[in-house]
Amino acid sequence: MSTPAPRLAPGTYKFTVKSIEQAVSLIREKLGPTARVLSVRSVEATGLKKLFNSPKLEVIAQIDAPSAESLAASHTPLAAVSSEPALPPSAPAPSPASRNRLEPLSPTLGLSGLLRRSGITESALTRLQAGANWNELNTLPLHRALAETSRLLRTQVEARPSRAPLSRAAFLGAPGVGRTTALCKWLAQEVMRRARLGHVVSVEFDRPNSLGPLPVFAEAMGVPLAHFPCETGPAVPNGFVYFDLPGLSPRRPADNAPLAAFLDRERIAERVLVLNAAYDRASLRDAYAAGRDLGATHLVFTHLDEVPQWGKLWDYLFDESLEPLFLGTGPSLTGDCEEDVPGAIVRRTLPEDHN
């Protein structure tokens, strides 16, 4: 059985970390539950390193004097947990000059500030702050408050009514979002994990629909690929039918009329909207609105391997009209598919306390 790492002596300490999760872990394991965060700021690399390295967080925290029983405990030097030099244990709070021009901790930085730095949007934060337990969360030690917040976010998303598994669904999305790749990922899950049978229908209107890897992949999976016009009912009892449609237009709703007419005429009630999570927020909102206009029922995010912060996705998960189907976390057609959407975003946004 391993011996718990000794806590640092009372005093003020500065350290640099890569993420909020790492900061919370350091505070909990090295500084203890009584530590107070004095300042947090984002520190970007300089020169060419700025192009390849993500911003880091510089944290200043203070440990109050421990109880008499813990004064005799041994302590680990700060060098064991950080490359930053430790302030002497007896040193007072750092002056503005010794803080390297750090911004002082504002009254709202605490939990709200760290949530903002995790990428959570103002609308998602406002939703949390409107909850009855927000004031209680702010009285908890920081690592526990963040863990409880992650549970609260996940609970809100998972409270939506569950839907039946997909069986007859069209995959919708703007050109370039990875719509066909998302369909291939879903086919792999259906065939390889769930041992389901079915076929795929490719549809074109007045503009060509590039099939990309779909023909070869469908053949490898043993999934028939038909080209519309063709029979769009199930080919086998209880089999799935998935439709690969041309790209939708996020900014010209009139261009989506053929898509809407086809979906209604073929009575395709399940409509999976595929969004590229690497797009800026304005482009995401436009594509999302276009998908909603087409009656989207499910949601897929792609290119998560290109997105350093996933917090912006919470806004879309709160919409109970669309059920999150999966996250595309890489280019593989048979993998990189995360179906526990709220759980994956929690793990990339906030730490979960398993104690």
C-alpha positions in Angstrom: 0.0 0.0 0.0 1.6 3.3 -1.0 2.1 6.1 1.5 0.2 9.3 0.7 2.5 12.1 -0.5 3.2 14.6 2.3 1.6 18.1 2.1 3.6 21.3 1.6 4.3 23.6 4.5 2.0 26.6 5.1 2.8 29.5 2.8 2.2 30.8 -0.8 3.1 28.8 -3.9 3.2 29.3 -7.6 3.0 26.6 -10.2 2.3 26.2 -13.9 0.0 23.5 -15.3 -1.4 22.4 -18.6 -5.1 22.2 -17.6 -7.6 22.9 -14.9 -7.8 19.2 -14.1 -4.0 19.1 -13.4 -4.3 22.3 -11.2 -7.1 20.8 -9.2 -5.1 17.5 -8.7 -2.1 19.5 -7.5 -4.2 21.5 -5.1 -5.9 18.5 -3.7 -2.9 16.2 -3.4 -0.1 18.6 -2.5 -1.7 21.6 -0.9 -4.7 20.0 0.8 -8.4 20.9 1.2 -7.7 24.2 3.1 -5.6 25.8 0.3 -7.0 29.0 -1.2 -6.4 30.0 -4.8 -5.2 33.6 -4.9 -4.7 34.0 -8.7 -5.2 32.1 -11.9 -4.2 33.3 -15.4 -3.5 31.9 -18.8 0.1 32.0 -20.0 0.8 31.6 -23.7 4.1 30.4 -25.2 6.3 33.0 -26.9 7.8 33.1 -30.4 7.5 30.0 -32.6 6.4 27.9 -29.6 3.1 29.8 -29.6 2.2 28.1 -32.9 2.6 24.6 -31.5 1.9 24.8 -27.7 -1.4 25.4 -26.0 -1.7 28.1 -23.3 -0.9 27.0 -19.8 -2.4 28.1 -16.5 -0.3 29.9 -13.9 -1.7 29.4 -10.4 -0.9 31.0 -7.1 -2.3 29.3 -4.0 -1.9 29.7 -0.3 -1.9 27.2 2.5 -3.1 28.4 5.8 -1.5 27.3 9.0 -2.4 23.6 9.8 -3.8 22.3 13.0 -1.4 21.5 15.9 -1.6 17.7 15.1 -0.3 18.2 11.6 2.6 20.7 12.3 5.0 17.8 12.9 4.3 16.2 9.5 7.1 16.2 7.0 6.7 18.1 3.7 7.8 17.7 0.1 9.7 20.5 -1.5 7.8 22.4 -4.2 10.4 21.3 -6.8 8.8 17.8 -6.6 5.6 19.1 -8.1 6.6 22.2 -10.1 9.4 23.7 -12.0 8.6 27.1 -10.4 10.7 28.1 -7.3 8.8 28.0 -4.1 8.2 31.0 -2.0 9.6 30.6 1.5 7.0 28.9 3.8 6.9 32.0 6.0 6.7 34.5 3.2 3.6 36.8 3.1 1.3 37.0 0.2 3.2 38.0 -2.9 3.4 41.7 -3.9 2.3 42.8 -7.4 5.9 42.8 -8.5 6.6 39.3 -7.2 3.5 38.0 -9.0 5.1 38.7 -12.4 2.2 41.1 -13.1 -0.5 38.5 -12.4 -4.0 39.8 -12.2 -5.4 39.6 -8.7 -8.1 37.1 -7.9 -11.4 38.8 -8.5 -14.5 37.9 -6.5 -15.9 36.0 -9.5 -12.7 34.1 -10.5 -13.1 31.2 -8.1 -15.4 28.5 -9.5 -16.9 30.8 -12.2 -13.5 31.9 -13.5 -12.2 28.3 -13.7 -15.3 27.2 -15.5 -14.8 30.0 -18.1 -11.1 28.9 -18.5 -12.3 25.4 -19.2 -14.1 26.7 -22.3 -17.7 26.6 -20.9 -19.7 29.4 -22.5 -21.5 32.2 -20.8 -24.9 30.7 -21.6 -23.9 27.3 -20.0 -22.5 29.2 -17.0 -25.6 31.2 -16.6 -27.6 28.0 -16.6 -25.5 26.6 -13.8 -25.7 29.9 -11.8 -29.5 29.8 -12.0 -29.5 26.4 -10.2 -30.7 26.2 -6.6 -27.4 24.7 -5.5 -25.0 27.2 -7.0 -24.3 29.1 -3.8 -23.7 25.8 -2.0 -21.2 24.8 -4.7 -19.2 28.0 -4.1 -18.8 27.1 -0.4 -17.0 23.8 -1.2 -13.2 23.4 -1.6 -12.3 24.1 -5.2 -11.6 20.5 -6.3 -14.9 19.3 -4.9 -16.9 22.2 -6.4 -15.5 21.4 -9.8 -16.3 17.7 -9.4 -19.9 18.4 -8.3 -20.3 20.8 -11.2 -19.2 18.1 -13.6 -21.8 15.7 -12.1 -24.5 18.4 -12.3 -23.7 19.1 -16.0 -23.8 15.4 -16.8 -27.1 14.9 -14.9 -28.8 17.7 -16.8 -27.9 16.2 -20.1 -28.8 12.6 -19.2 -32.2 13.7 -17.8 -33.5 13.9 -21.4 -36.1 11.3 -22.5 -34.3 8.4 -24.1 -35.1 7.5 -27.8 -35.3 4.1 -29.5 -32.1 3.0 -31.3 -31.6 4.3 -34.8 -33.1 2.2 -37.6 -34.0 4.5 -40.5 -32.0 7.6 -40.4 -30.5 10.2 -42.7 -27.1 11.8 -42.0 -27.1 15.6 -42.6 -24.4 18.1 -42.5 -22.6 20.9 -44.4 -19.9 20.0 -46.9 -16.6 19.3 -45.2 -17.9 18.4 -41.8 -17.1 14.7 -42.2 -20.7 13.6 -42.7 -19.9 10.5 -44.7 -17.0 9.6 -42.4 -19.4 9.9 -39.4 -21.8 7.5 -41.2 -18.9 5.0 -41.7 -18.1 5.2 -38.0 -21.7 4.5 -37.1 -21.9 1.6 -39.6 -18.8 0.1 -37.9 -20.5 0.3 -34.5 -23.7 -1.2 -35.8 -22.0 -4.1 -37.6 -19.0 -4.9 -35.5 -20.3 -4.2 -32.0 -24.0 -4.7 -32.3 -24.1 -7.3 -35.1 -26.9 -5.6 -36.9 -27.8 -6.0 -40.6 -29.0 -3.4 -43.0 -28.0 -1.3 -46.0 -27.1 2.3 -47.0 -28.8 4.5 -49.7 -26.8 7.2 -51.4 -28.8 10.2 -52.6 -28.0 13.0 -55.1 -30.1 15.9 -56.2 -29.1 18.7 -58.5 -25.5 18.6 -57.3 -23.2 15.6 -56.9 -22.7 13.8 -53.6 -19.2 12.6 -53.1 -19.2 9.2 -51.5 -15.6 9.3 -50.3 -14.6 6.1 -48.6 -18.2 4.8 -48.3 -18.4 2.3 -51.2 -15.2 0.5 -50.3 -16.0 0.7 -46.6 -19.5 -0.6 -47.0 -18.3 -3.5 -49.0 -15.7 -4.3 -46.4 -18.4 -4.3 -43.7 -20.7 -6.4 -45.8 -23.3 -3.6 -46.0 -25.1 -3.2 -49.4 -24.9 0.3 -50.9 -27.8 1.3 -53.1 -28.2 4.5 -55.2 -31.5 6.4 -55.2 -33.9 6.0 -56.8 -34.3 2.6 -55.2 -36.3 0.8 -52.6 -35.8 2.6 -49.3 -37.5 0.1 -47.0 -35.5 -2.4 -44.8 -33.9 -5.2 -46.9 -34.0 -7.6 -44.0 -36.4 -8.0 -41.0 -35.6 -5.3 -38.4 -32.6 -4.2 -40.5 -31.4 -0.6 -40.6 -31.5 1.8 -43.5 -29.1 4.8 -43.5 -29.1 7.6 -46.0 -26.1 9.5 -47.2 -27.4 12.9 -48.4 -25.8 15.8 -50.2 -24.5 18.6 -48.0 -26.9 21.2 -46.6 -26.4 24.9 -46.8 -26.0 26.7 -43.4 -26.6 30.2 -44.7 -29.1 29.7 -47.6 -32.2 27.9 -46.3 -33.8 27.9 -49.7 -31.1 25.6 -51.0 -32.2 23.0 -48.5 -35.7 22.6 -49.9 -34.8 19.4 -51.9 -33.4 17.8 -48.7 -36.5 18.7 -46.8 -38.8 17.4 -49.5 -36.9 14.1 -49.8 -36.9 13.5 -46.0 -40.7 14.1 -45.8 -41.5 12.2 -48.9 -39.6 9.1 -47.8 -40.9 9.4 -44.3 -37.4 9.5 -42.7 -38.1 10.6 -39.1 -34.6 10.1 -37.7 -32.3 12.8 -38.9 -28.7 12.9 -37.7 -27.0 16.3 -37.8 -23.2 16.2 -38.2 -21.3 19.2 -37.0 -17.5 19.9 -37.2 -16.6 20.9 -33.6 -13.4 22.6 -34.9 -15.5 25.3 -36.6 -15.9 28.7 -35.0 -18.9 29.3 -32.8 -20.8 31.4 -35.4 -20.4 28.7 -38.1 -21.5 26.1 -35.6 -24.6 28.0 -34.7 -25.5 28.6 -38.4 -25.1 24.8 -39.3 -27.0 23.9 -36.1 -29.9 26.2 -37.0 -30.1 24.8 -40.5 -30.2 21.3 -39.1 -32.9 22.2 -36.7 -34.9 23.6 -39.6 -34.6 20.2 -41.3 -36.0 18.5 -38.3 -32.8 17.0 -36.9 -33.3 14.5 -34.1 -29.8 13.4 -33.3 -26.4 15.1 -33.1 -22.8 14.1 -34.0 -19.7 16.2 -33.4 -16.6 15.4 -35.5 -12.9 16.5 -35.5 -12.7 16.5 -31.7 -9.1 15.6 -32.0 -8.5 19.2 -33.4 -10.3 20.9 -30.6 -8.3 21.8 -27.4 -11.4 22.8 -25.4 -14.7 21.0 -25.5 -16.6 23.2 -23.1 -18.5 25.0 -25.9 -20.3 21.8 -26.7 -22.4 21.9 -23.6 -24.7 24.5 -25.1 -25.8 22.0 -27.8 -26.2 19.1 -25.3 -28.8 21.1 -23.3 -31.2 21.1 -26.3 -33.5 18.2 -25.5 -34.8 18.1 -29.1 -31.6 16.6 -30.3 -30.1 13.5 -28.7 -26.3 13.3 -28.8 -25.3 10.2 -30.8 -21.5 10.1 -30.6 -18.3 12.1 -30.9 -15.8 11.6 -33.7 -12.4 11.8 -31.9 -10.1 10.9 -34.8 -10.0 9.9 -38.5 -10.3 6.1 -38.1 -13.5 4.7 -39.8 -13.7 1.8 -37.4 -12.8 3.6 -34.2 -12.4 7.1 -32.7 -16.1 6.9 -31.9 -17.2 8.0 -28.4 -20.8 7.2 -27.7 -20.8 8.4 -24.0 -21.0 12.0 -25.2 -21.7 13.8 -21.8 -19.1 11.6 -20.1 -16.4 12.3 -22.6 -17.1 16.1 -22.5 -17.0 16.0 -18.7 -13.6 14.3 -18.7 -12.2 16.9 -21.1 -13.9 19.8 -19.4 -13.8 19.2 -15.7 -12.3 16.6 -13.3 -14.5 14.0 -11.7 -13.9 13.2 -8.1 -14.0 9.4 -7.6 -13.2 9.5 -3.9 
